[in-house]
Amino acid sequence: MTKKFLIRRYYCKPEEMEVDMNDLYNEGYYPKEIKLDDYQDIVDATVIYELEGDSNA
């Protein structure tokens, strides 16, 4: 069964978050809500992703 929503916590360099977000986008997940903070060169974020389209879940 495919999940309709995913919640991801990030505490990493922006480039690592970008790679993960692009991977999820390629799987059909779109960010629904983003809470983003930064600490020096690290991103501290929570992202809720929603699977778009007909997932047949």
C-alpha positions as CSV (number, residue, x, y, z in Angstrom):
1,M,0.0,0.0,0.0
2,T,1.3,3.4,-1.0
3,K,1.3,6.1,1.7
4,K,-0.7,9.3,0.8
5,F,1.4,11.5,3.2
6,L,5.0,11.4,4.4
7,I,6.5,13.5,7.1
8,R,10.2,14.1,6.9
9,R,12.5,15.7,9.4
10,Y,15.7,17.2,8.1
11,Y,18.8,18.4,10.0
12,C,21.5,18.4,7.3
13,K,23.2,20.5,4.7
14,P,20.9,22.1,2.1
15,E,22.3,20.0,-0.7
16,E,21.3,16.8,1.1
17,M,17.8,18.0,1.6
18,E,17.5,19.0,-2.0
19,V,18.5,15.5,-3.2
20,D,15.9,13.9,-0.9
21,M,13.2,16.4,-2.0
22,N,13.9,15.7,-5.7
23,D,13.9,12.0,-5.2
24,L,10.4,12.2,-3.5
25,Y,9.2,14.5,-6.3
26,N,10.2,11.9,-8.8
27,E,8.1,9.4,-6.9
28,G,5.1,11.7,-7.1
29,Y,5.3,13.4,-3.7
30,Y,4.9,17.2,-3.5
31,P,5.6,19.3,-0.4
32,K,2.3,20.3,1.2
33,E,3.8,22.2,4.2
34,I,7.3,23.2,5.0
35,K,8.7,24.5,8.3
36,L,12.2,25.7,7.7
37,D,14.9,27.1,10.0
38,D,18.6,27.4,9.6
39,Y,21.6,27.1,11.9
40,Q,24.9,28.2,10.5
41,D,25.2,26.0,7.3
42,I,22.6,23.4,8.4
43,V,18.9,23.2,7.5
44,D,16.5,22.3,10.3
45,A,13.2,21.5,8.7
46,T,10.0,19.5,8.8
47,V,8.3,18.8,5.5
48,I,4.9,17.2,4.9
49,Y,4.7,15.6,1.5
50,E,1.5,14.5,-0.3
51,L,1.3,11.9,-3.0
52,E,-0.4,13.6,-6.0
53,G,-2.6,11.9,-8.5
54,D,-4.3,8.5,-8.4
55,S,-2.2,6.3,-6.2
56,N,-4.7,3.4,-6.0
57,A,-3.9,3.1,-2.3
